[in-house]
Amino acid sequence: MRQRLRALVAVGVLMLAAAGPESAPAAAMTRGCPAGQIFATDNTAIITDPADPALRTRLTRFDHEVRGIIRANGSQPGASTLLNGVFWSRELQQITYERSREFDVDRVGREGLHHIAGVVAKRNHQESVLTFRCLPRTSPQADAVEIQAPGVSAGALHGALVSDPRARDELGGGSVTLDGRLVLVAPLKDLPLARTFTRSLGVDWSRAQVRYGDEEFVA
């Protein structure tokens, strides 16, 4: 993935309390999180047409390739999830699209995750690949959040980004799983803005899930 505008994050799990706009999530949980996660694609083109055939690929060969890289480096691949990304390009001043996958990685530490992501980036000619390690909310290394929420379409995400200049400039965009689950990544400092933006998408904040962790863009 090229930059934060195309980044997806996975981190430790935290359910958010339904509270006022300035309230913080209630408590952090890391149970059930993989040791690390990788978000990546094998696409190198900039896609501006939502009907582009490349957005319909299931990235099956890429899935097998990344799983092989994970195993070859002594770790265990877990679940892999297809994602439809909708992002704002400051360079092009328009919406771009990307099909990617999120890979869970078990039996891996910080250095091992970094190495695996570097191999994936090099083999697929990516400027960078995003990784995240699950961390408690209170960890001093937790510097970003991932918001997940059901009931959001790629079309709705597109419309919200077009109509909200601040959100598209600061947050960049997000992704939606094939079953309509929003995945929105933001720096920890931008959590209030991300909360407001997701609410504009019709997200019930009491059902939203936020994950905390340590992100790294591996070139």
Buried (B, 14 or more C-beta within 10 A) or exposed (E): BBBBBBBBBBBBBBBBEEEEEEEEBEEBBBEEBBBBBBBBBBBEEBBEEBEBEBBEBEBEEBBEBBBEBBEEBEBBBBEBBBBBBBBBBEEEEEBBBBBBBBBBBEBBEBEBBBBBBBBBBEEBEBEBBBBBBBBBBEBEEBBBBBBBBBBBBBEBBBBBBEEBEEBBEBBBBBBBBEEEBBBBBBBBEBBEBBBBBBBEBEBEBEEBBBBBBBBBBBE
